[in-house]
């Protein structure tokens, strides 16, 4: 089978136990980011908000990863997140334990704020540039 083209297709390709676990993760993420759009990015389920990458997740043999653990996420969640950090921006939840869905909600909420702030800053910069362009003519 080729790469999944939808989140439903991705989940359907997983063994039942993992599918149930990732469906719970999916529902938690979507509840924390109700305006976000689901997609497949880098061959894994992802969400975009304001046209920007918000979060993604993927099932591996011994864990489920959530991306990204941005510096803002790490700073905001500190010791609660620390046991799950792996590498520069990866969060790993071992499959032997339930995914801490409350922590996932916090991660997504921080990312929603981070993406919204970035989108607003970009919009403001574009508006300022447009104003400068108009004033020159």
N, C-alpha and C positions, 0 to 999 in steps of 0.2 A: 504494500500500500504506500502511496506517495505521502507527501506532507499534507497535513490537515489544512483546509481552507476556511474552516469556521471553528469556533470554540466547541460547539456541539460535536462536530466530527472529531476533534482532538480528544474530547472526553470519551467518546464512543470507542476509541481505539485503546483505552486503558483497561486493565483487569478490573473486575467489579469492585473490589475493596478500594483500590486507588481512585476509581471513578467517583465513588461515594465521597471519599475524602476531598477530592478536588472540586466536586460539585458544592460541598459545604464552603470551601474556600472561595469559590466563584460567587456564591450567594452573599457571603460576608463582604467581599470586595465591592460587589455591585450595590449593596445596601449602604456602604460607606461613601460611595461615589455615584449617586443616582443619575447624575447628568452625563456620566462618562459613556463612551461608545466602545463596545467590545470589538476586538479584531484579532488577527493572528499577526504577530511580529516576531521575526527571528525563529519561526516554526514553533511558537508557543503562544498560549492565550495571553492577551494583553488588553489594556484599556487606554483610551486616549481621551483627553479632556481639553477643550479649547484648541483642538487640532494638534495637541502635543502629547507625547508619551507620558503616561501616568504610572503604570505598574504592569508587571507581567509575572507569570508563574509557570512552573514546569515540574512535572513528575520525573524523578530519577529513581534508580533502583533502591536506594536506601534513604532518600529524603525528598522533600518538596522544596524547591527554591522559589523565592520571591525576589524580584528585582525592581527598582534599585533600593539599596540602603544608602540613600544620599547622606551627605554630611548633616543636613538639617534633620533628617530622620534619626540619625545616630545621636545627635545632640539632644533632640527632644525626648527620646525614649531611653537613652543612656543604659543604665544597668538592667532594665527590663529586656532590652534588645540584645545586649552583649553576649549572652550564651548562644545566640543563634547566628551571630555574624560569622561570615566566612569570606575571606578575601576582602577586596576593597569595597564592594557594594552589593554583596550577595547575602541574603538571609536564607538559612537552611533550617528546615524543620524535619527532624528525624521521623521516618515513617513508623517507628516503633511506639511513638507517642502521639496523642491527639494534637492537632495544630492548635496553638493558642489563639483562638479566633478574636478574643478581645484585643490582643496585641496587634493582630492583622488590621482590625478596625482602626486602631490608633495610627498604624503605619500609613494606611490609606488616607486618613484624615490629614495627616501632616503633608503627605504628597499632594493632596487636593489643594491645600493652602499654598504650597510651594509652586505648583503649576499655575494656579490662578495669579499669584504675585508676578511670576515670570511673564505670563501673558499680558497682564496689565502694564508692566514695565515696557514691554515691546510695543504695545499699542500707544502708550504715551510717547515713546521715542519716535515712532512713525508719525504721530500727530504733530509733534514739535518739528520734525523735518519738513513735513508738508507746509506748516505755517511759515517756516523760514523760506521755503521755495516760493510761496505765494508773495511774500514780502519783497522778494528780489525782483519780481516782475512788475 
